[in-house]
Amino acid sequence: MDSSFLRFSLLLICVCAADGFLYYATGRCEFNSTELKDIRFIFSYYYNKLEFIRFDSSVGRYVGYTELGVKNAERLNSGPEVVQSRAQRETYCEHNIGNWYPNILSKSVKPSVRLYSTTPPSGKHPAMLVCSVYDFYPKQIKVSWTRDGQEVTSDVTSTDELADGDWYYQVHSHLEHTPRSGEKISCVVEHASLREPLVTDWDPSMPESERNKIAIGASGLILGLILSLAGFIYYRRKARGRILVPTN
């Protein structure tokens, strides 16, 4: 599984006046490998949340976005600052990324899986299974469903990977279905931390309350179809037996 595009930001300067005006600068390294060609160093200056000047290693010079920024960019590009900023990609980014990869970014955490049933939001199917996957890292993951060994692609919806705020992620996949006797439904999780897919089988021996909900839902769906069909047949018969009386 390819490594994701990662970004680390370091707050370098922060000056805040008493009346609320804010000036600060940030330097960050963007990268998708430890090789220098895949590393980008960006240094930006802000005033009241507005970025007015930036150095980008892919451009190789400072660029101004306001009148003040343009004037300062000309000054910085003609002085030693631009040379020092160009060196940051190698001296700062490459050095630190070399430490981050083996100690943090190459690590992976196996997910935990919870498979349960719930009431579907619509009447298309009487039952819905939810496969919730928690506490995994890195972010990339694949969650799929199988029924009797065959992958299910219809009536499946999934959330995006949701960040927990502690470097871990969670994701939830939903399968709407009509239960069949003897079938085997499984949630399949594929992740970088797993040598082989993690398969969790659905256990239909659910609590009595859950079985009753599904039974009632299925019964209601069947009853609705029967009533609709009966109404259609009655309407057709009435239409055939109707006699048109001519008027003078």
N, C-alpha and C positions, 0 to 999 in steps of 0.2 A: 504494500500500500504506500503510495507516494506521500512524502511529507508535505504538510500543508504550508501555505505561504504565511510566514510568521512575522510579527512586528513587535519590537520592544521600544518603549519610549522612556527617556530619562529627562526629568525636569531639571534644567540647569540654572536658570535665573528666574527670580520672582521678586518684583518690586511693586508694592501696593501703597499708594498715597492715601492719606486720611479721607479725602473726598471721594474715594471709590475708583479712581483711575488705575488701570492695571496694565503693567508692562512685563512681559516674560518671554523666554525663549526656550525651545525644546530641541533636543537632538535625538534622533532615532535611527535604528538600523533595521532595514527590511531585507529579508533573506529567505531562501528556500533550500540552501545547502551551506556547507562550510567553505566552499570554494569562493575565492575573491570575486570571480566574474558573476556570481549569483548574489552578491551583497551590494546594497545601496545605502548610502549615508545621506540623511536629510537633516538640515539645521534650519529652523524657522524662528522668526521674530514676530511677536504679536503685541498689539496694543488694543485693549478693550475687546478681546476676542477676535480682532481682525488681523489676519496675517498680512504683513506689509512687506516682508522681505524673506527670501529663502535661498539657501544653498542646497543644491542637489548634485550628488556625485555623478549621476548619469548625464548632467548638463555640464558640470565642471566649473561653474561660476555662480555668483550671486545674481538673483533676479528680483527686481522690485515690482510690487503690485499696486502701490500708491505713489503719489508725487514724492513723499518723504522716502519711501522705499527705493524708488528709482535713483534718487540722489545718493543714498547710502550704498546702494549696490555698486554704483560707479566708483565710489571711494574705496570700498572693500576689494573690488576686483583689481584695483590699481596698487594695492598694498600687500603686505605679507599675509593678511588674513585668508586670502583665497588659497594660497599655497598650503597653509596650515589645515584648512578645511578639507582640501583634497587628500591630505595624508590621513585624515580621521577614518576613512573607510578601511584602511589597512591597520593602523595603529590602535584604533579603538574598537571598530566593529569586528574585524576578523579575529582579533585577540579574544574578545569576550565571547563571540559565537563559538569559538573553539572550546571554551569552557562550558557553555550552555548545552551544547549538543550531547556530550558524553554524560553529563551530570543531571540534566533535566529533560531535554527534548527527545532523547532517544528512549526514555522510559515509557512503559505502557502499563495500564491497569486493566485487569479483566473485569468485564461487566457482570452485574447481577441481574437476573431476569425474574419478573413476576408475571404470570399468565392467569387471567381471570375473566369472568363473563360480566356483562353489564347490559342494560336495556338499550337497544338501538334507537337513534334519534328519529328514524322514519319507519314506515310500515312495510318496507320492501322485503325485509327478512325478520323473523321473530327473535333472532339471537345475534349477539355481537361479542366477539372475544377481543380482549385488549392485551397486547404484549408490551409491558413496560420494562425498559432496559435502563439501569441506573449505574452511576459511579464508574464510568469508563473513561479512559484516556489513551491515545489521542482522540480527536473529535470524529474522524472518519469511521463510519460503521454502516453495515448493511443489515436490515431486518426484513425477513421475508416469511411467507407462510407456505406450508405444504398440506395437502389433504391426500391421505393414502399414498404418500410418497411422491405426488405430483405437485409442482409449484402452483400456487393460486395467485392469479394476477388481477382478477376482477373483484369488486366490492372491498378493496383494500385501500385504506388511507393512513398516512403517517404524518407525524409532526416533523419539523426540522430538529436537528440536534440542539438541545437547550442547554446553555451554560449554567452550571450551578454557582459560579462565582468563586470556586475553589480549585480550578483547573479540571474538575470533573464535569461530565456531561450526562444528559439523559435524553431518551427518545421514546415515543409511544406510537405503536402501530395498531390499527383497528381492522378487524375482519368481520364483516356482516355475513351471516350464513343461516341456512335452514338445516338444523341438525338431522342427521341420518343415522339409523341404527348400525353399529359396528364400524363406523368411520373413525379414522385416526387423523386428528388435526395437530400440527406442530408449528411452533414459532422457531425460526432458524436465525441465529445471530452470527455474523461474520465480522471479525475485528482483528487488528494487528496484534493484540495480546493473546490471541487464541491460535494454537497450532492447527486446529480443525474447527469447523462450525459448531457452535453451541446449540444443541437441539433440545427444546423443551416441549414435551407432549401435553396436550390438554387432557385433564382428567375429568370425564363427564360426571363422576360421582360427586356432584355439587350438593350443597345444602337443599333441603326440601323447599325452602322459600324460592330459591333460584329455579328449581325444576318447575315449580308451579307458575312462575312468571312466564317461562318459555312456553309451557303447555297452554296457558291462557292466551298468550300472543298468537301461537299457531292456530288454536281453535278459533279465535276471532278472525284471523285472516281467511281461514277456510269458510267460516260462516258468511263472511262478507262476500266471498266469491259466489257461494250458493245463492244468496239472496239477490245478487246482481243478475245471475243467470236466470233465476225464476222470474224476476221482474221483466227481463228482456223477452222471455218466452210468452209471458202473459200479454205483454204489449203487442207482440206479433200476432197472437191469436185474436185479440180484440180488433186489430186493424183489418185482418182478413174477414171477420164476420160483420164488419160495419156495412150497413146498407145506405146507399145514397138516395135520398128522396128528392125527385125533381121539383122545382118550384115554378109557379106560374109567372 
